[in-house]
Amino acid sequence: MVHLRWPAERRRRERLRQEGRPRLLLLESGIAPPALGDCLEDWVRLPADDGDIEARAGELLARSRHHFGVIPTLESGVLRVGESWVPLSPLEAQLTAVLLERMDAVVSRETLARAGWPGGTNPRNTLDVHVARLRRRLETVGLAIRTVRSRGYLLELSGSRQQGAHEA
């Protein structure tokens, strides 16, 4: 999901459209909205409440997952994404379940740590090590875990999965 200022980022919008990436256009006051390029695009007029922007972005992300036909599922320690699957250890499954619940949104380090170690006994770098391993495992099924500096982690479809699903 990419937020773009309209019309200032007109060129970037076109590039992202060609890549099949979801886009939320932030329209300045008094600017007419453009014709929407596809179902992966929406707009909101500024100034807008953060909650309104988040709600619009959430709806757009839901449409994009439906558009790509890829909805990851986790059952009995097996993560399935389309026709691909990967077995996960119990700890990996716990971490992945939390990331899936908030797919395309930031999950704090604290939330992930509580999910993996409910007793609160993990050292700080233990989570980093497990997320790094999980990141490599999820790449095999077209998912990416992104680090959001000073905030946590974000699970999303990788660019190759989005492109592949879009072309299918």
RODO-2510 file (C-alpha; in nm, 4 decimals, decimal comma):
residues 168
     n   res          X          Y          Z
     1     m     0,0000     0,0000     0,0000
     2     v     0,1459     0,3312    -0,1060
     3     h     0,0145     0,6748    -0,0109
     4     l     0,0675     0,9354    -0,2829
     5     r     0,0104     1,3097    -0,2897
     6     w    -0,2081     1,4067    -0,5857
     7     p    -0,1229     1,5617    -0,8247
     8     a     0,2385     1,6089    -0,7071
     9     e     0,3247     1,2383    -0,7448
    10     r     0,1537     1,1801    -1,0796
    11     r     0,4551     1,0013    -1,2349
    12     r     0,5035     0,7734    -0,9350
    13     r     0,1323     0,6848    -0,9470
    14     e     0,1654     0,5662    -1,3057
    15     r     0,4735     0,3563    -1,2271
    16     l     0,2994     0,1934    -0,9290
    17     r    -0,0107     0,1301    -1,1404
    18     q     0,2026    -0,0526    -1,3965
    19     e     0,3575    -0,2579    -1,1154
    20     g     0,0105    -0,3530    -0,9894
    21     r     0,0648    -0,1935    -0,6466
    22     p    -0,2283    -0,0624    -0,4367
    23     r    -0,2337     0,3193    -0,4186
    24     l    -0,4160     0,5645    -0,1944
    25     l    -0,4146     0,9143    -0,3400
    26     l    -0,4117     1,2025    -0,0914
    27     l    -0,5834     1,4950    -0,2632
    28     e    -0,5038     1,8487    -0,1633
    29     s    -0,8014     2,0696    -0,0836
    30     g    -0,9652     2,2102    -0,3971
    31     i    -0,8028     1,9566    -0,6356
    32     a    -1,0392     1,7483    -0,8496
    33     p    -0,9924     1,3733    -0,8069
    34     p    -0,8485     1,1878    -1,1058
    35     a    -1,0326     0,9061    -1,2781
    36     l    -0,9381     0,5953    -1,0846
    37     g    -0,7029     0,3709    -1,2771
    38     d    -0,8257     0,0360    -1,1423
    39     c    -0,9600    -0,1424    -0,8334
    40     l    -0,6187    -0,1051    -0,6677
    41     e    -0,6615     0,2693    -0,6312
    42     d    -0,8676     0,5013    -0,4134
    43     w    -0,8456     0,8589    -0,2886
    44     v    -0,9185     1,0724     0,0154
    45     r    -0,9311     1,4511     0,0362
    46     l    -0,7005     1,6292     0,2801
    47     p    -0,7184     1,7368     0,5488
    48     a    -0,8534     1,4011     0,6636
    49     d    -0,8693     1,2355     1,0003
    50     d    -0,6040     0,9621     1,0469
    51     g    -0,8831     0,7156     1,1198
    52     d    -1,0505     0,7953     0,7877
    53     i    -0,7243     0,7448     0,6003
    54     e    -0,6596     0,4151     0,7797
    55     a    -1,0123     0,2941     0,7063
    56     r    -0,9833     0,3817     0,3368
    57     a    -0,6396     0,2156     0,3204
    58     g    -0,7773    -0,0961     0,4916
    59     e    -1,0583    -0,1277     0,2407
    60     l    -0,8147    -0,0812    -0,0453
    61     l    -0,5864    -0,3525     0,0934
    62     a    -0,8808    -0,5903     0,1273
    63     r    -0,9743    -0,5228    -0,2360
    64     s    -0,6152    -0,5802    -0,3450
    65     r    -0,6002    -0,9210    -0,1740
    66     h    -0,9278    -1,0165    -0,3425
    67     h    -0,7990    -0,8797    -0,6743
    68     f    -0,4851    -1,0905    -0,6536
    69     g    -0,6843    -1,3925    -0,5343
    70     v    -0,4275    -1,4634    -0,2659
    71     i    -0,5370    -1,4951     0,0936
    72     p    -0,2803    -1,6649     0,3180
    73     t    -0,4157    -1,9221     0,5640
    74     l    -0,2511    -2,0912     0,8609
    75     e    -0,3824    -2,4240     0,9823
    76     s    -0,2143    -2,6908     1,1954
    77     g     0,1279    -2,5343     1,1462
    78     v     0,1022    -2,5163     0,7661
    79     l     0,0935    -2,1776     0,5951
    80     r    -0,0758    -2,1787     0,2543
    81     v    -0,0595    -1,8980     0,0010
    82     g    -0,2397    -1,9902    -0,3172
    83     e    -0,0948    -2,3227    -0,4310
    84     s     0,2248    -2,2797    -0,2266
    85     w     0,2712    -2,3975     0,1296
    86     v     0,5370    -2,4175     0,3976
    87     p     0,5402    -2,6046     0,7296
    88     l     0,6117    -2,3901     1,0363
    89     s     0,7444    -2,4728     1,3799
    90     p     0,5051    -2,4017     1,6697
    91     l     0,6896    -2,0753     1,7493
    92     e     0,6928    -1,9696     1,3833
    93     a     0,3201    -2,0461     1,3616
    94     q     0,2501    -1,8299     1,6691
    95     l     0,4422    -1,5362     1,5234
    96     t     0,2883    -1,5832     1,1791
    97     a    -0,0656    -1,5974     1,3218
    98     v    -0,0208    -1,2525     1,4760
    99     l     0,1271    -1,1116     1,1545
   100     l    -0,1577    -1,2614     0,9481
   101     e    -0,4223    -1,1096     1,1764
   102     r    -0,2833    -0,7668     1,0900
   103     m    -0,1569    -0,8355     0,7387
   104     d    -0,0394    -0,5177     0,5648
   105     a    -0,0310    -0,3341     0,8983
   106     v     0,2507    -0,2817     1,1463
   107     v     0,2712    -0,5248     1,4372
   108     s     0,4810    -0,3998     1,7267
   109     r     0,7814    -0,5937     1,8514
   110     e     0,6118    -0,6146     2,1909
   111     t     0,2997    -0,7760     2,0439
   112     l     0,5083    -1,0354     1,8578
   113     a     0,7209    -1,1045     2,1658
   114     r     0,4078    -1,1630     2,3785
   115     a     0,2735    -1,4040     2,1145
   116     g     0,5942    -1,6045     2,0960
   117     w     0,6914    -1,5912     2,4602
   118     p     0,3793    -1,5344     2,6716
   119     g     0,5866    -1,5584     2,9899
   120     g     0,7934    -1,2614     2,8762
   121     t     1,1254    -1,4475     2,8971
   122     n     1,2817    -1,3722     2,5598
   123     p     1,5890    -1,1514     2,5245
   124     r     1,5564    -0,8680     2,2709
   125     n     1,7667    -1,0257     1,9967
   126     t     1,5829    -1,3605     2,0200
   127     l     1,2837    -1,2100     1,8421
   128     d     1,5135    -1,0664     1,5743
   129     v     1,6712    -1,4073     1,5126
   130     h     1,3343    -1,5811     1,4833
   131     v     1,1892    -1,3119     1,2572
   132     a     1,4956    -1,3405     1,0299
   133     r     1,4429    -1,7182     1,0014
   134     l     1,0698    -1,6748     0,9498
   135     r     1,1335    -1,4097     0,6843
   136     r     1,3370    -1,6626     0,4800
   137     r     1,0694    -1,9324     0,5180
   138     l     0,7830    -1,7038     0,4155
   139     e     0,9699    -1,5789     0,1083
   140     t     0,9280    -1,9293    -0,0373
   141     v     0,5488    -1,8792    -0,0490
   142     g     0,5525    -1,5203    -0,1728
   143     l     0,5207    -1,3328     0,1564
   144     a     0,7570    -1,0683     0,2890
   145     i     0,8151    -0,9461     0,6421
   146     r     0,9258    -0,5844     0,6343
   147     t     1,0924    -0,4092     0,9247
   148     v     0,9309    -0,0768     1,0074
   149     r     1,1965     0,1128     1,1928
   150     s     1,1133     0,1962     1,5548
   151     r     0,7632     0,0457     1,5150
   152     g     0,7772    -0,3278     1,4416
   153     y     0,7122    -0,5603     1,1497
   154     l     0,4699    -0,5705     0,8572
   155     l     0,3633    -0,8827     0,6645
   156     e     0,2683    -0,8372     0,2988
   157     l     0,2602    -1,0164    -0,0327
   158     s     0,6008    -0,9911    -0,1928
   159     g     0,6307    -0,8022    -0,5217
   160     s     0,6810    -1,1245    -0,7167
   161     r     0,3664    -1,2813    -0,5669
   162     q     0,1644    -0,9703    -0,6478
   163     q     0,2890    -0,9605    -1,0039
   164     g     0,2433    -1,3356    -1,0569
   165     a    -0,1067    -1,3335    -0,9166
   166     h    -0,1975    -1,0255    -1,1162
   167     e    -0,0855    -1,1860    -1,4426
   168     a    -0,2719    -1,5106    -1,3768
***
